[in-house]
Amino acid sequence: MGEAILVCRDLRKSYGDLVAVDGVGFTIAEGETYGLLGPNGAGKTTTISMIVGILAGDAGEVLIDGEPVTPSRTRVKSRIGYVPQELALYPDLSGRENLRFFARLYGMTGAQVRQRSDHVLAIVGLTDRAGDLVKTYSGGMKRRLNIAVGLLHRPRLLVLDEPTAGVDPQSRNAILASVAELAGTGIAVLYTTHYMEEAERLCDRVGIIDLGQIRAEGSQRELISLIGERDRIGLTLDGDVSAARAAVAALPAVRAADSADSRVEVLVDDARTALPVILDTVTGTGAAVRSVAVTEPNLEAVFLHLTGKALRD
């Protein structure tokens, strides 16, 4: 990853006796997509509000490209594209007219407005509907146009707060594809979602927040390693299953191996690298592999372990 675009340090916010955010800190690098996951009431919304500069924290700091973000600092906030859960669009304007309106608010003029509007419409797949009134759009199309608004001014940081909530599967896939492409442009993306599979698909790193604190942070592999989960490889064989199990168990990458009937079950740290060696070893004993099944532990298991809740709770 490149240089740090967003740096949060020791963010704190209380509402009376309620501590909403308690020492939250993380960074997002250029070209990185960072997932902030937590159950309802975990402190995500308050944290995001401080990051984008619409809420003042009680302590800590937020930096974009090394410059502090506060509610009164307009210039640095122009480097942030914020796409909230609530749609921020005018239904009686067309998609293109909405973009032109927000482009003017960003201080863009003339050919720049047209060029950027065309560009972001292409990113979110709405070029062919640009002239239609927004009130005729589906919910998913409105979400996609909302993202286009957030991208208009070439932000350094794009904050997407549950951008696929309540949308149809086709629009959801379009949104995820658009977000996946953004990393190649160098934008830092902060992504929140109630769909664990989205975080697994999109995010380079994930921070799990609960009760106002970051409970764990890292790549999917790093988080899974925290709870000691390992990949499981199941092999169905023809031949001497006991000999195949013994040969596989002797491999350095194998943590455990067991067999029953025609099956061999193997535990490894990384199935993707271990599987080719395991298959070569099995066939070397004279056994034939009829089927292979790989089960990898996922973020859901980590999330439940750390918070005791499902993501949607």
Beta strands, then each sheet from edge to edge (+ up, - down):
strand 1: 4-15
strand 2: 18-29
strand 3: 33-37
strand 4: 59-64
strand 5: 67-68
strand 6: 80-83
strand 7: 157-161
strand 8: 188-192
strand 9: 205-210
strand 10: 213-218
strand 11: 231-238
strand 12: 254-260
strand 13: 263-268
strand 14: 288-295
sheet 1: 2+ 1- 4+ 5-
sheet 2: 6+ 7+ 8+ 3+ 9+ 10-
sheet 3: 12+ 13- 11+ 14-
end
